[in-house]
Amino acid sequence: MLGNTMKLPWWRGKYVLWLFLMLPGLLLSIGTLSSGKMNYKAMMHVTGELSGRFLLFSLIATPLIIIFPRYKFPKWLVRNKRYFGVAAFAYALYHTIIYLIEVPVNQVTKEFFDFSLITGWIAFIIWIPMVITSTDAWVKTLKRKAWKKIHNWGYLAALLAYLHWAFIHNHFIPALVHCVPVLLLQGYRWKKVFFGRKPQKVNNN
């Protein structure tokens, strides 16, 4: 019982994690403001990769704790998976804003339905209700079953986001490097659910 009431060391607290997640975006913004002009390609590259990487961490949390239930890192990752998911959306939003600022409206509408872009737009739209309902208050309001129905759409959003990454400039290798671990670990998780013993309950809050 004592272990549940003890405070975590400062370096494991949520505010330190938030700072870590925000820091790349802050540095990118400060660098752009100080230089007086935006390096469009670099900013799109950095924000897109950060979104994909934080998405990876949010999606592998539950499978990792099923495989390694006694290890500290999977437990920490599960406790904080929602923060990684929100950070992934925040960088996707940053990515989208840069695109809309730099690219003329007529070009945006013209290429909107290109496969490499429509996949990103759909993923982004799916993410919006997920981020809005990511707080504990929404979990209580919606009840866990309804809340999970909304957040299960995140798997489709992730697949579409990685397809967007792969096809936008033929960046197949970076997208696969991030997508394959998710597919393997989630595949193992659902194999356990449907064909093996049921995995232990995990607190996804």
N, C-alpha and C positions, 0 to 999 in steps of 0.2 A: 504493500500500500504506500509505503514511504516513497518508493520510486515514482509513483504516479503524481505525488504532490511536489516533488523537487523541481525547481526551475532548471531549464536547460542552460548550458553555458551560453554566454552572450553570442559566441561565434556560431551557435547552432539555432539562434532565434530567427523568427520569421522576418523581422525587420532587416537583419543582415542579408537574408536570402533575397528579399525585395530589392535591396540595394545592389546586390550582385546581378539580379535579373535586369535592373534598369540601367546599370552602368554603361554597357555598350551603346545603348540608345542615347544616353546623355552625352557621352564622349563624341558620338557621331554628330549630334546636333551642335555641340560646342565647336567642333572642328569646322562644320559648315558655316556657322555664324561668324567665326573668327576669320575665315578665309574670304567671306563675302560672296561666295558663289557655291552652287551645289554641284558636286561630282555625281551626276545622275547614275551612271553605271555602277560606281562603287557603292553608292547608298542602296541601290536596288539589290545588289549582290549581298551586301552585309545584312540588311533587314530580312531578306528572303531566307538566307542561311540560318540566321538566329531563330527565326520563326520555326523552321523545319527542325532544328536541333532541340529547342524547348518542347516542341510537339512530341519528339521522340521520347524524351524523358517522362512526359506525362502519360504516354501510352505503354511504356514498358514497366511501369511501377507495379501494377497488380500481378502480371505474370512473374516478375522477379521475386515477389514475396511468396508466391505459391511454390516456386522452385527452391528458394533459399529462405524459409520462414524464420530462421534463427539469426540471420545476419542483420546488422544494424542499418546498413545502407538501404536495402529494400524497404525496411520499416520507415526510415526517414523519408524516402522517396514517395511512399504511399501517403504519408501525412501531408506532404507538400505538393502532391501531383496537381492539385487544382491551381496552385500558384504558377507552375510551369505551363499549364494549359492557358491561363489568362495571359501570361507573358508571350506565348506563341501567337495568340490573337493580337496582342498589342503591337508586336513587330509586323504582323501581317497587315494591320491597319496603317502603320507607319509606311510600309511598303506600298500600299494602295494609294495613300495620300501623295506620296512622291510621284507615283505614276500619273495620277490625275493632274498634278501641278505641271509636270513636264510635257506630257503628251497632249496635243490639241484635241478638242472635243470631237471633231469630225473623225479623227483617227481612232479614238476610243470607241466610238459607235460602229465604225467600219470593221474593226477587228474584234469586237466584243464576242462574237460567236465562233471565233477560231478555237479549235480544240485546246490549244495550249493556254488560252486565256479563259474560256468559259469554265474550265475545270477549276481555275483559281477563284473566279467569281462565285460559283456555286458553293465551294468550300467556305468562302468568306461569309456568305449569307447564312449557311448552316451554323456557323460559329456564333453569330450574333445572339440568338436566344440562349445558347449555351453559356455565353459569358454573362449575360444579364442575370441568369438564374444560378450563377456559380457560388452564391453566398449561402451560409448556413440558414439564414432567414428564409430563402427561397426553398431550401430543402424541406423545412418545416411547413411552409405554406402549401407546397405542391404535394407533399407526402412523398416518401422515398420512391414508390413504384412509378408515379407519374414523372418525378424528377429524372429517374433513370431512363425512361422512354425518350426524353428530350436529349439526354447526354449520350445515349447509345448512337445517336446520329453522328457523333464525333468520329466514329470509325470510318464512315463514308467521307466525311469532311477531310480526314487525314489522307485517305487514299487519293481523293481528288487533288489535294494540296501537293502530294508527291508527284502525281501525274503532271500537274502544272509545272512543277520544278523540272521534271525530266524533259518535257517537250518544249518549254518556252525558248530555250536556246540550245537544244540537244544536250542538256546537262544530265545525261542518263546515269553516269557513274556516281556523282554526288547524291542524286536522288535515291539510287539503289542502296548506297551505303547507309542512308538513314531509314529507308523503307524496309529493307530486308530484315533487320533485327526486330522491327515491330511485327512483321508478318510471322516470323519464326516463333517469337515469344507468345504472341496472341494465339497463334495456331496451337502451340503446346497447351496454353491455358484452356482453350475450348475443347481440345481433345480430352483433357482431364474432366471437364464438365460433362461431356456427352458419353465418353467411353471408359473413363476411369472413376476413381473415387472422387467425390465432390471436394473441391478445394475449400480450405478454411475460409470463414467469413473475414472479409477485410474491411476495415473502416475507411471509406473513400472520402470522408469529410476533409 
